[in-house]
Amino acid sequence: MSKLPDRSMSAFHEPTASSAHLRHLSRNQRIDSNGSDGRGAMGDNASDIGSQNTNPFITTVEDTGFAGSMAAGGGDGDGWPSRTSVTSVSRRAMIQNRIIRYIGHFILVVFLSIIVILLLVAVGIPMSDNGVPPTRTYSNMEFNWKIDPKSYLSPMNSNFTNYNILLDAHIHTVYSDGVLTPKQVIEFALANGYNAIIVTDHQTVAGSLATKKYAEEHYKDQITIITGMEYTSCRIHMNFIGINESIPVSPPQPSDEQLKEVIQRVHDMGGLVIVNHIPWSNATMLPWDVPRLPNNPSREDLYDWGVDGFEVVNQNTFDLRTYQFIQEHSDRLVGLTGSDMHRPDSSYAWTTINAADNSAEAILDEIRNRRTSFLLDPSGTRPVNGPPYNPEYFKYAPWGLIGDYFYGYVDRYRGQYSFQASFCQSEVVIVHHRMIGWFFLWLFVSIIILEILYWLFRWLALLIWRKIRACWGTRRGR
């Protein structure tokens, strides 16, 4: 059996037979080393090569699928596969490889996208809860203006024209949930026309004692500080004024008897009990559809339990029903106004008092005798000094905003805080499953679009690069 010529043998060292290789192989096989036609021997040689091939780098005709195409009648009449059949086989293999590569790349992108989303959720939500510093900083705020409400407002009681005290009977400091220090609270009050304030931090008199001490040291005869605290529970908020000792507040849902006992205790200490913001307390809370403070006692019950008065204006809300109730029981009840200031804002109301002097005792004496009226400005005072942004906020805000975004897929309702490490309503969590489904659908669509753009730009880049190389080769050939 004759051996294949060396030139024809080189064709079988190609891992894949292209049409160019076949043309080269066919041309060289027509004349063997003896000058004879090698077609007949080729069949034998091909079978010998196929049976004796042990070199992994040599691909036989059978290995490339040519034998099958010849047996199927796909040859060119000389025992060789046609150019069309070889091209078809190669093209199918190439298409399959590309499809597998595209699918694999797509799955990888989807997997990585899900991992990134989970990482953003894991970091963003805790940062949104308590990891981002406050948006604004109040520590350096100044209140360098002076408002005189007497110059443009008249008392609610037209007969109450003589007064020397403008009182804010409800104000908070950093000792509870306020943002201003005792010094800043005093400056805020003076700027907005008050010359007396009752500091009523939640559950403690510490803020009022600190504010009183600072005022006596730095603002003597300019402003009077009356001590007190705000009794805060899930049934009622009450200001205890004129006391110098904190009264324990518990439980979050006190019974009627417990409320009666605490009212009596304040009276035994020489203080007064003022019920706060009834409209706010009875406002409907969603999604529970219950009052903000459930089981809030009625005005009649509170009157029977011995309270001394009610807050008739809280911030910019005028409680007409409570005002009328006080008028009906003017022999026992007094009405006061309070800004309930936690963060500096406009002032809306001033309690007017005509006291013997500007001492806390003289002011409290007038309140006990129910000789008060008030000024009301529903639109609020100007100017309002906005606090500057906190530089630390911008550093961590992106993470907090990411957490806020993912929180948008869930509604979490915790209810009114009791200021006793609990909430007044049961927590409700509503997951928006439809929104989450649409999120992943749009994510899937976005990835597909990006994949199409990626492969399109890659194809264009390769096309441009080939054109550049062709032009460069042409120039070099010249």
C-alpha positions as a Python dict, from the first residue, in 0.01 Angstrom:
ca = {
    (1, 'M'): (0, 0, 0),
    (2, 'S'): (152, 331, -105),
    (3, 'K'): (203, 607, 146),
    (4, 'L'): (39, 944, 116),
    (5, 'P'): (261, 1217, -16),
    (6, 'D'): (409, 1448, 246),
    (7, 'R'): (225, 1748, 108),
    (8, 'S'): (-111, 1571, 125),
    (9, 'M'): (-28, 1440, 475),
    (10, 'S'): (11, 1791, 609),
    (11, 'A'): (-357, 1852, 552),
    (12, 'F'): (-450, 1607, 825),
    (13, 'H'): (-256, 1799, 1090),
    (14, 'E'): (-524, 2075, 1093),
    (15, 'P'): (-768, 2039, 1383),
    (16, 'T'): (-1060, 2145, 1158),
    (17, 'A'): (-1093, 2098, 785),
    (18, 'S'): (-1196, 2413, 604),
    (19, 'S'): (-1287, 2443, 239),
    (20, 'A'): (-946, 2601, 166),
    (21, 'H'): (-773, 2297, 317),
    (22, 'L'): (-987, 2064, 110),
    (23, 'R'): (-899, 2245, -211),
    (24, 'H'): (-532, 2227, -117),
    (25, 'L'): (-561, 1859, -31),
    (26, 'S'): (-749, 1769, -350),
    (27, 'R'): (-505, 1955, -572),
    (28, 'N'): (-194, 1790, -424),
    (29, 'Q'): (-340, 1443, -431),
    (30, 'R'): (-402, 1440, -803),
    (31, 'I'): (-34, 1369, -875),
    (32, 'D'): (158, 1142, -639),
    (33, 'S'): (533, 1096, -629),
    (34, 'N'): (514, 850, -927),
    (35, 'G'): (314, 1093, -1135),
    (36, 'S'): (-2, 883, -1116),
    (37, 'D'): (-348, 975, -1010),
    (38, 'G'): (-373, 920, -631),
    (39, 'R'): (-749, 919, -601),
    (40, 'G'): (-790, 545, -582),
    (41, 'A'): (-516, 510, -327),
    (42, 'M'): (-658, 787, -122),
    (43, 'G'): (-948, 578, -2),
    (44, 'D'): (-707, 311, 127),
    (45, 'N'): (-469, 565, 273),
    (46, 'A'): (-754, 743, 447),
    (47, 'S'): (-870, 420, 607),
    (48, 'D'): (-513, 334, 710),
    (49, 'I'): (-468, 675, 866),
    (50, 'G'): (-801, 648, 1044),
    (51, 'S'): (-708, 306, 1186),
    (52, 'Q'): (-346, 386, 1270),
    (53, 'N'): (-393, 742, 1405),
    (54, 'T'): (-261, 769, 1758),
    (55, 'N'): (-150, 1129, 1745),
    (56, 'P'): (-405, 1351, 1923),
    (57, 'F'): (-305, 1642, 1705),
    (58, 'I'): (-401, 1463, 1383),
    (59, 'T'): (-765, 1480, 1279),
    (60, 'T'): (-883, 1219, 1034),
    (61, 'V'): (-1158, 1247, 780),
    (62, 'E'): (-1382, 1038, 1001),
    (63, 'D'): (-1307, 1264, 1299),
    (64, 'T'): (-1422, 1572, 1112),
    (65, 'G'): (-1743, 1408, 996),
    (66, 'F'): (-1638, 1401, 629),
    (67, 'A'): (-1686, 1028, 597),
    (68, 'G'): (-2046, 1062, 703),
    (69, 'S'): (-2104, 1333, 447),
    (70, 'M'): (-1949, 1117, 174),
    (71, 'A'): (-2162, 820, 269),
    (72, 'A'): (-2466, 1040, 259),
    (73, 'G'): (-2390, 1142, -96),
    (74, 'G'): (-2241, 1472, -1),
    (75, 'G'): (-1918, 1414, -192),
    (76, 'D'): (-1792, 1588, -502),
    (77, 'G'): (-1786, 1274, -714),
    (78, 'D'): (-1422, 1194, -630),
    (79, 'G'): (-1491, 1043, -287),
    (80, 'W'): (-1448, 1374, -104),
    (81, 'P'): (-1711, 1579, 85),
    (82, 'S'): (-1846, 1876, -95),
    (83, 'R'): (-1749, 2228, 4),
    (84, 'T'): (-2112, 2303, 91),
    (85, 'S'): (-2146, 2018, 342),
    (86, 'V'): (-1821, 2103, 518),
    (87, 'T'): (-1915, 2469, 546),
    (88, 'S'): (-2259, 2376, 682),
    (89, 'V'): (-2109, 2151, 953),
    (90, 'S'): (-1857, 2415, 1059),
    (91, 'R'): (-2119, 2689, 1063),
    (92, 'R'): (-2356, 2484, 1280),
    (93, 'A'): (-2080, 2411, 1528),
    (94, 'M'): (-1982, 2777, 1539),
    (95, 'I'): (-2342, 2887, 1595),
    (96, 'Q'): (-2387, 2633, 1874),
    (97, 'N'): (-2069, 2749, 2046),
    (98, 'R'): (-2174, 3111, 2022),
    (99, 'I'): (-2522, 3040, 2160),
    (100, 'I'): (-2372, 2849, 2455),
    (101, 'R'): (-2128, 3135, 2515),
    (102, 'Y'): (-2405, 3395, 2503),
    (103, 'I'): (-2626, 3201, 2743),
    (104, 'G'): (-2340, 3143, 2984),
    (105, 'H'): (-2250, 3511, 2981),
    (106, 'F'): (-2613, 3607, 3039),
    (107, 'I'): (-2649, 3367, 3334),
    (108, 'L'): (-2327, 3503, 3484),
    (109, 'V'): (-2451, 3862, 3456),
    (110, 'V'): (-2786, 3772, 3616),
    (111, 'F'): (-2611, 3590, 3900),
    (112, 'L'): (-2373, 3879, 3966),
    (113, 'S'): (-2662, 4128, 3954),
    (114, 'I'): (-2853, 3934, 4219),
    (115, 'I'): (-2542, 3917, 4439),
    (116, 'V'): (-2492, 4294, 4409),
    (117, 'I'): (-2859, 4359, 4494),
    (118, 'L'): (-2838, 4138, 4804),
    (119, 'L'): (-2524, 4319, 4917),
    (120, 'L'): (-2692, 4657, 4869),
    (121, 'V'): (-2991, 4542, 5074),
    (122, 'A'): (-2769, 4399, 5347),
    (123, 'V'): (-2574, 4724, 5382),
    (124, 'G'): (-2833, 4987, 5282),
    (125, 'I'): (-3123, 4890, 5509),
    (126, 'P'): (-2922, 4892, 5837),
    (127, 'M'): (-2767, 5223, 5732),
    (128, 'S'): (-3111, 5364, 5659),
    (129, 'D'): (-3237, 5253, 6002),
    (130, 'N'): (-2971, 5400, 6224),
    (131, 'G'): (-2640, 5432, 6044),
    (132, 'V'): (-2679, 5766, 5866),
    (133, 'P'): (-2602, 6083, 6064),
    (134, 'P'): (-2876, 6348, 6089),
    (135, 'T'): (-2938, 6551, 5776),
    (136, 'R'): (-2902, 6880, 5958),
    (137, 'T'): (-2685, 6994, 6244),
    (138, 'Y'): (-2834, 7220, 6510),
    (139, 'S'): (-2538, 7258, 6743),
    (140, 'N'): (-2423, 7590, 6594),
    (141, 'M'): (-2761, 7746, 6524),
    (142, 'E'): (-2811, 8108, 6627),
    (143, 'F'): (-3132, 8307, 6659),
    (144, 'N'): (-3029, 8666, 6601),
    (145, 'W'): (-3365, 8838, 6556),
    (146, 'K'): (-3632, 8980, 6779),
    (147, 'I'): (-4009, 8948, 6726),
    (148, 'D'): (-4264, 9153, 6918),
    (149, 'P'): (-4602, 8976, 6884),
    (150, 'K'): (-4774, 9251, 7085),
    (151, 'S'): (-4713, 9490, 6798),
    (152, 'Y'): (-4947, 9309, 6560),
    (153, 'L'): (-5162, 9062, 6763),
    (154, 'S'): (-5447, 9104, 7013),
    (155, 'P'): (-5542, 8861, 7293),
    (156, 'M'): (-5819, 8608, 7235),
    (157, 'N'): (-6002, 8765, 7528),
    (158, 'S'): (-6054, 9124, 7418),
    (159, 'N'): (-6081, 9236, 7783),
    (160, 'F'): (-5737, 9094, 7860),
    (161, 'T'): (-5532, 9389, 7737),
    (162, 'N'): (-5283, 9433, 8020),
    (163, 'Y'): (-5014, 9164, 8037),
    (164, 'N'): (-4642, 9152, 8098),
    (165, 'I'): (-4569, 8782, 8040),
    (166, 'L'): (-4559, 8602, 7704),
    (167, 'L'): (-4531, 8233, 7789),
    (168, 'D'): (-4452, 7918, 7589),
    (169, 'A'): (-4589, 7643, 7812),
    (170, 'H'): (-4457, 7340, 7620),
    (171, 'I'): (-4102, 7310, 7491),
    (172, 'H'): (-3836, 7036, 7460),
    (173, 'T'): (-3455, 7019, 7475),
    (174, 'V'): (-3184, 6765, 7398),
    (175, 'Y'): (-3262, 6604, 7733),
    (176, 'S'): (-3543, 6415, 7555),
    (177, 'D'): (-3619, 6424, 7182),
    (178, 'G'): (-3548, 6792, 7117),
    (179, 'V'): (-3251, 6911, 6913),
    (180, 'L'): (-3163, 7236, 7093),
    (181, 'T'): (-2949, 7273, 7401),
    (182, 'P'): (-3078, 7469, 7703),
    (183, 'K'): (-2878, 7771, 7582),
    (184, 'Q'): (-3030, 7751, 7233),
    (185, 'V'): (-3382, 7704, 7373),
    (186, 'I'): (-3346, 8029, 7565),
    (187, 'E'): (-3214, 8213, 7259),
    (188, 'F'): (-3496, 8072, 7044),
    (189, 'A'): (-3759, 8184, 7294),
    (190, 'L'): (-3618, 8537, 7324),
    (191, 'A'): (-3594, 8573, 6946),
    (192, 'N'): (-3963, 8483, 6910),
    (193, 'G'): (-4093, 8723, 7172),
    (194, 'Y'): (-4125, 8500, 7481),
    (195, 'N'): (-4005, 8612, 7821),
    (196, 'A'): (-4110, 8295, 8002),
    (197, 'I'): (-4107, 7925, 7906),
    (198, 'I'): (-4199, 7595, 8069),
    (199, 'V'): (-3949, 7325, 7970),
    (200, 'T'): (-4129, 6990, 7958),
    (201, 'D'): (-3902, 6711, 7835),
    (202, 'H'): (-4049, 6365, 7807),
    (203, 'Q'): (-4039, 6172, 8136),
    (204, 'T'): (-3780, 6396, 8307),
    (205, 'V'): (-3732, 6736, 8472),
    (206, 'A'): (-3356, 6729, 8403),
    (207, 'G'): (-3384, 6949, 8093),
    (208, 'S'): (-3588, 7214, 8272),
    (209, 'L'): (-3348, 7224, 8568),
    (210, 'A'): (-3049, 7264, 8333),
    (211, 'T'): (-3226, 7537, 8135),
    (212, 'K'): (-3325, 7722, 8451),
    (213, 'K'): (-2971, 7714, 8581),
    (214, 'Y'): (-2828, 7846, 8254),
    (215, 'A'): (-3086, 8126, 8238),
    (216, 'E'): (-3012, 8239, 8592),
    (217, 'E'): (-2640, 8253, 8512),
    (218, 'H'): (-2655, 8422, 8170),
    (219, 'Y'): (-3004, 8568, 8110),
    (220, 'K'): (-3117, 8689, 8449),
    (221, 'D'): (-3418, 8925, 8429),
    (222, 'Q'): (-3456, 8853, 8055),
    (223, 'I'): (-3646, 8526, 8070),
    (224, 'T'): (-3811, 8308, 8335),
    (225, 'I'): (-3778, 7930, 8327),
    (226, 'I'): (-4047, 7719, 8493),
    (227, 'T'): (-3955, 7358, 8557),
    (228, 'G'): (-4164, 7061, 8455),
    (229, 'M'): (-4189, 6741, 8250),
    (230, 'E'): (-4422, 6578, 8001),
    (231, 'Y'): (-4586, 6260, 8124),
    (232, 'T'): (-4588, 6046, 7808),
    (233, 'S'): (-4781, 5722, 7769),
    (234, 'C'): (-4995, 5542, 7512),
    (235, 'R'): (-5314, 5684, 7664),
    (236, 'I'): (-5234, 6047, 7733),
    (237, 'H'): (-4968, 6319, 7732),
    (238, 'M'): (-4977, 6562, 8026),
    (239, 'N'): (-4750, 6844, 8134),
    (240, 'F'): (-4658, 6845, 8501),
    (241, 'I'): (-4546, 7202, 8569),
    (242, 'G'): (-4392, 7362, 8874),
    (243, 'I'): (-4226, 7042, 9000),
    (244, 'N'): (-3852, 6982, 9051),
    (245, 'E'): (-3857, 6602, 9067),
    (246, 'S'): (-3919, 6352, 8789),
    (247, 'I'): (-4220, 6128, 8834),
    (248, 'P'): (-4183, 5768, 8710),
    (249, 'V'): (-4402, 5692, 8412),
    (250, 'S'): (-4529, 5338, 8369),
    (251, 'P'): (-4681, 5129, 8228),
    (252, 'P'): (-4726, 5234, 7864),
    (253, 'Q'): (-5101, 5174, 7897),
    (254, 'P'): (-5189, 5309, 8243),
    (255, 'S'): (-5527, 5234, 8391),
    (256, 'D'): (-5773, 5499, 8501),
    (257, 'E'): (-5673, 5443, 8864),
    (258, 'Q'): (-5305, 5483, 8781),
    (259, 'L'): (-5375, 5811, 8604),
    (260, 'K'): (-5574, 5938, 8902),
    (261, 'E'): (-5288, 5847, 9133),
    (262, 'V'): (-5024, 6027, 8927),
    (263, 'I'): (-5242, 6341, 8902),
    (264, 'Q'): (-5282, 6341, 9279),
    (265, 'R'): (-4909, 6294, 9326),
    (266, 'V'): (-4833, 6605, 9119),
    (267, 'H'): (-5077, 6805, 9327),
    (268, 'D'): (-4914, 6677, 9645),
    (269, 'M'): (-4581, 6810, 9511),
    (270, 'G'): (-4736, 7153, 9452),
    (271, 'G'): (-4749, 7120, 9075),
    (272, 'L'): (-5018, 7163, 8810),
    (273, 'V'): (-5146, 6910, 8556),
    (274, 'I'): (-5216, 7033, 8200),
    (275, 'V'): (-5352, 6791, 7940),
    (276, 'N'): (-5174, 6825, 7606),
    (277, 'H'): (-5286, 6832, 7240),
    (278, 'I'): (-5614, 6639, 7246),
    (279, 'P'): (-5666, 6673, 6865),
    (280, 'W'): (-5322, 6520, 6805),
    (281, 'S'): (-5389, 6241, 7054),
    (282, 'N'): (-5719, 6147, 6891),
    (283, 'A'): (-5606, 6176, 6529),
    (284, 'T'): (-5661, 5855, 6330),
    (285, 'M'): (-5358, 5635, 6274),
    (286, 'L'): (-5344, 5422, 5961),
    (287, 'P'): (-5346, 5134, 5881),
    (288, 'W'): (-5492, 5050, 6222),
    (289, 'D'): (-5777, 5302, 6190),
    (290, 'V'): (-5752, 5382, 6561),
    (291, 'P'): (-5655, 5700, 6754),
    (292, 'R'): (-5287, 5782, 6786),
    (293, 'L'): (-5325, 5738, 7161),
    (294, 'P'): (-5583, 5460, 7199),
    (295, 'N'): (-5833, 5487, 7482),
    (296, 'N'): (-5751, 5853, 7537),
    (297, 'P'): (-5958, 5973, 7837),
    (298, 'S'): (-6244, 6209, 7764),
    (299, 'R'): (-6241, 6571, 7875),
    (300, 'E'): (-6518, 6493, 8121),
    (301, 'D'): (-6322, 6207, 8280),
    (302, 'L'): (-6011, 6421, 8306),
    (303, 'Y'): (-6212, 6698, 8466),
    (304, 'D'): (-6346, 6451, 8722),
    (305, 'W'): (-5994, 6319, 8788),
    (306, 'G'): (-5880, 6667, 8888),
    (307, 'V'): (-5664, 6803, 8607),
    (308, 'D'): (-5598, 7176, 8623),
    (309, 'G'): (-5632, 7268, 8259),
    (310, 'F'): (-5584, 7191, 7893),
    (311, 'E'): (-5358, 7297, 7608),
    (312, 'V'): (-5585, 7497, 7375),
    (313, 'V'): (-5319, 7569, 7111),
    (314, 'N'): (-5047, 7322, 7021),
    (315, 'Q'): (-4810, 7441, 6747),
    (316, 'N'): (-5053, 7588, 6491),
    (317, 'T'): (-5361, 7383, 6593),
    (318, 'F'): (-5634, 7567, 6780),
    (319, 'D'): (-5848, 7318, 6974),
    (320, 'L'): (-6187, 7490, 6961),
    (321, 'R'): (-6377, 7211, 7137),
    (322, 'T'): (-6136, 7213, 7431),
    (323, 'Y'): (-6145, 7592, 7445),
    (324, 'Q'): (-6523, 7581, 7468),
    (325, 'F'): (-6504, 7309, 7734),
    (326, 'I'): (-6277, 7534, 7942),
    (327, 'Q'): (-6519, 7822, 7905),
    (328, 'E'): (-6794, 7597, 8037),
    (329, 'H'): (-6580, 7510, 8341),
    (330, 'S'): (-6393, 7835, 8386),
    (331, 'D'): (-6421, 7807, 8762),
    (332, 'R'): (-6181, 7512, 8761),
    (333, 'L'): (-5992, 7492, 8432),
    (334, 'V'): (-5723, 7705, 8271),
    (335, 'G'): (-5613, 7716, 7907),
    (336, 'L'): (-5247, 7738, 7800),
    (337, 'T'): (-5064, 7742, 7469),
    (338, 'G'): (-4749, 7555, 7372),
    (339, 'S'): (-4519, 7543, 7073),
    (340, 'D'): (-4427, 7181, 7155),
    (341, 'M'): (-4097, 7272, 6997),
    (342, 'H'): (-3866, 6982, 6918),
    (343, 'R'): (-3695, 7149, 6623),
    (344, 'P'): (-3688, 7524, 6570),
    (345, 'D'): (-3974, 7646, 6357),
    (346, 'S'): (-4222, 7933, 6348),
    (347, 'S'): (-4400, 8036, 6666),
    (348, 'Y'): (-4779, 8045, 6653),
    (349, 'A'): (-4912, 8124, 7000),
    (350, 'W'): (-4818, 8307, 7319),
    (351, 'T'): (-4996, 8264, 7653),
    (352, 'T'): (-5054, 8610, 7798),
    (353, 'I'): (-5031, 8666, 8176),
    (354, 'N'): (-5033, 8976, 8389),
    (355, 'A'): (-4811, 8869, 8680),
    (356, 'A'): (-4701, 9066, 8984),
    (357, 'D'): (-4342, 9017, 8870),
    (358, 'N'): (-4150, 8793, 8633),
    (359, 'S'): (-4074, 8522, 8889),
    (360, 'A'): (-4181, 8161, 8834),
    (361, 'E'): (-4393, 8173, 9151),
    (362, 'A'): (-4585, 8483, 9038),
    (363, 'I'): (-4651, 8329, 8693),
    (364, 'L'): (-4766, 7998, 8842),
    (365, 'D'): (-4993, 8184, 9081),
    (366, 'E'): (-5173, 8350, 8788),
    (367, 'I'): (-5208, 8012, 8613),
    (368, 'R'): (-5358, 7858, 8927),
    (369, 'N'): (-5609, 8141, 8940),
    (370, 'R'): (-5691, 8086, 8571),
    (371, 'R'): (-5611, 8444, 8470),
    (372, 'T'): (-5471, 8386, 8122),
    (373, 'S'): (-5543, 8454, 7758),
    (374, 'F'): (-5335, 8407, 7443),
    (375, 'L'): (-5217, 8556, 7115),
    (376, 'L'): (-5255, 8347, 6801),
    (377, 'D'): (-5081, 8383, 6464),
    (378, 'P'): (-5193, 8089, 6245),
    (379, 'S'): (-4941, 8171, 5972),
    (380, 'G'): (-4646, 8170, 6212),
    (381, 'T'): (-4356, 8402, 6271),
    (382, 'R'): (-4074, 8504, 6042),
    (383, 'P'): (-3786, 8462, 5999),
    (384, 'V'): (-3729, 8091, 6042),
    (385, 'N'): (-3363, 8006, 6065),
    (386, 'G'): (-3296, 7679, 5883),
    (387, 'P'): (-3015, 7464, 6022),
    (388, 'P'): (-2712, 7395, 5799),
    (389, 'Y'): (-2650, 7057, 5645),
    (390, 'N'): (-2445, 6810, 5843),
    (391, 'P'): (-2121, 6737, 5649),
    (392, 'E'): (-2114, 6383, 5788),
    (393, 'Y'): (-2456, 6319, 5637),
    (394, 'F'): (-2328, 6343, 5278),
    (395, 'K'): (-2060, 6083, 5349),
    (396, 'Y'): (-2309, 5811, 5436),
    (397, 'A'): (-2626, 5938, 5267),
    (398, 'P'): (-2587, 5723, 4950),
    (399, 'W'): (-2611, 5407, 5159),
    (400, 'G'): (-2908, 5541, 5350),
    (401, 'L'): (-3084, 5637, 5028),
    (402, 'I'): (-3023, 5288, 4889),
    (403, 'G'): (-3182, 5148, 5203),
    (404, 'D'): (-3475, 5388, 5165),
    (405, 'Y'): (-3522, 5268, 4808),
    (406, 'F'): (-3549, 4904, 4907),
    (407, 'Y'): (-3772, 4998, 5200),
    (408, 'G'): (-4009, 5130, 4934),
    (409, 'Y'): (-4100, 4769, 4850),
    (410, 'V'): (-4229, 4720, 5206),
    (411, 'D'): (-4458, 4938, 5417),
    (412, 'R'): (-4359, 4913, 5781),
    (413, 'Y'): (-4589, 5076, 6035),
    (414, 'R'): (-4469, 5078, 6393),
    (415, 'G'): (-4721, 5316, 6545),
    (416, 'Q'): (-4680, 5591, 6804),
    (417, 'Y'): (-4376, 5565, 7029),
    (418, 'S'): (-4463, 5541, 7397),
    (419, 'F'): (-4130, 5682, 7524),
    (420, 'Q'): (-4114, 5366, 7733),
    (421, 'A'): (-3920, 5148, 7488),
    (422, 'S'): (-4236, 5031, 7312),
    (423, 'F'): (-4502, 5139, 7065),
    (424, 'C'): (-4870, 5205, 7113),
    (425, 'Q'): (-4982, 4995, 6815),
    (426, 'S'): (-4884, 4651, 6692),
    (427, 'E'): (-4632, 4661, 6410),
    (428, 'V'): (-4774, 4607, 6062),
    (429, 'V'): (-4558, 4505, 5766),
    (430, 'I'): (-4704, 4506, 5416),
    (431, 'V'): (-4486, 4353, 5143),
    (432, 'H'): (-4561, 4473, 4789),
    (433, 'H'): (-4510, 4143, 4606),
    (434, 'R'): (-4632, 4284, 4275),
    (435, 'M'): (-4377, 4564, 4291),
    (436, 'I'): (-4101, 4315, 4369),
    (437, 'G'): (-4209, 4103, 4072),
    (438, 'W'): (-4197, 4403, 3841),
    (439, 'F'): (-3853, 4492, 3978),
    (440, 'F'): (-3708, 4156, 3875),
    (441, 'L'): (-3888, 4166, 3541),
    (442, 'W'): (-3740, 4508, 3459),
    (443, 'L'): (-3404, 4387, 3586),
    (444, 'F'): (-3426, 4091, 3346),
    (445, 'V'): (-3523, 4317, 3054),
    (446, 'S'): (-3245, 4562, 3139),
    (447, 'I'): (-2985, 4285, 3143),
    (448, 'I'): (-3104, 4160, 2804),
    (449, 'I'): (-3080, 4510, 2658),
    (450, 'L'): (-2734, 4558, 2805),
    (451, 'E'): (-2624, 4222, 2672),
    (452, 'I'): (-2743, 4312, 2322),
    (453, 'L'): (-2563, 4645, 2340),
    (454, 'Y'): (-2250, 4476, 2474),
    (455, 'W'): (-2227, 4227, 2188),
    (456, 'L'): (-2325, 4491, 1932),
    (457, 'F'): (-2052, 4728, 2043),
    (458, 'R'): (-1805, 4442, 2061),
    (459, 'W'): (-1888, 4341, 1703),
    (460, 'L'): (-1854, 4701, 1587),
    (461, 'A'): (-1522, 4737, 1769),
    (462, 'L'): (-1386, 4421, 1604),
    (463, 'L'): (-1513, 4532, 1266),
    (464, 'I'): (-1346, 4871, 1301),
    (465, 'W'): (-1026, 4707, 1422),
    (466, 'R'): (-1018, 4474, 1121),
    (467, 'K'): (-1071, 4767, 888),
    (468, 'I'): (-786, 4954, 1053),
    (469, 'R'): (-558, 4653, 1026),
    (470, 'A'): (-652, 4600, 662),
    (471, 'C'): (-579, 4964, 581),
    (472, 'W'): (-254, 4948, 771),
    (473, 'G'): (-150, 4630, 591),
    (474, 'T'): (-232, 4785, 253),
    (475, 'R'): (-18, 5088, 329),
    (476, 'R'): (272, 4874, 445),
    (477, 'G'): (242, 4661, 130),
    (478, 'R'): (289, 4970, -81),
}
